[in-house]
């Protein structure tokens, strides 16, 4: 009887590679693009350029990058809430409907704030800590 060696099936990485990291970071990219569009509509191109420059930090695997991105996302969600209050006050004073606008901007503010949570995933902790996420467990 002749034994044949069975072919080995390549094993996929459990936490994904660069493509999976991009999918994990997609909420962050969307949040930054929404913030950029918001500031671009207001004519503040300097802030748009700064947001795009900060977004490129995601490609650098340094431990402080998630902290900077999370800070910007939290500040961005505060900006969405400030905009919600400002537009709601204007629309209420002009006797215009405002509820739908408040729900939409509230959802965008919540989405932006929750985008910070993507950095809690094990794969992204490993990506930015360099030592399998131990720096995040302190």
Buried (B, 14 or more C-beta within 10 A) or exposed (E): EEEEEEEEEEEEEEBBEEEBBEEBBEBBEBBBEBBBEBBEEEEBEEBBEBBEEBBEBBEEEEEEBBEEBBEBBBEBBEBBBEBBEEBBEEBEEEEEEBEEBBEEBEEBBEBBBEBBEBBEBEBBBBBBBEEEBEEBEE
